Amino acid sequence: MAVWLATGQQRVLAQATTKTNTQQELPVPKGIPNLLFYVQRDPNTNTIVYELNLDSKGNLNQEEPIRIYWMRYADGGHRQDLNFIQRKFAYGLHVKKITPEKYELKFVCYDKRTLYLMKGADGRFHVYTAIGKKQSILSRVFVRIEGGTFWVPNVVYAEFTGQEAATRKEIIERFKP
């Protein structure tokens, strides 16, 4: 994961928190009806949100199926769009349309993990990926950073959290990118 930067206009409250292994409490995004997953990294609480992008009729936007933005919890909880560098080098996604209801996704900063946006058994879109070698619905990515530089941070590990698609049990995988 080459670059995990910081930056995030609409107020949304985080009603719950989750703890990292350093016991830092991070907010859990709430009140986002089409939330797919979110990315957090320490040492700050700002969160990158990946939300299903629907048109005014409730149909998936075929050109841009996922809307990505910051929740700036450290700055009062407002929403902020990603800037160019963040979209192109850090938190953006490469999106490849496979069918109108299935898309291949890869982070622009780390293409070794493939994600898929597709409809689940419940008829709703989810982001699927392998977590612990099991097909899972991704809900959170956490990136532990210790030092490094703006362009090349020292990523100690990344952690994917989700639910096994078959059983809906929580599953977590930590790995060194």
ABEGO torsion letter per residue (X at the ends): XABBBBBXXBBBBBABBBBBAAGBBBBBBBGBAABABBBBBOABABBBBBBBBBBAAGBBBAABABBBBBBBAAAGGBBBBBBAAAAAAAABBBBBBABAABBBBBBAABAABBBBBBBBAAGBBBBBBBBGGBBBBBABBBBBBBEEBAABBBBABBBBBBBBAAAGBBBBBBBBX
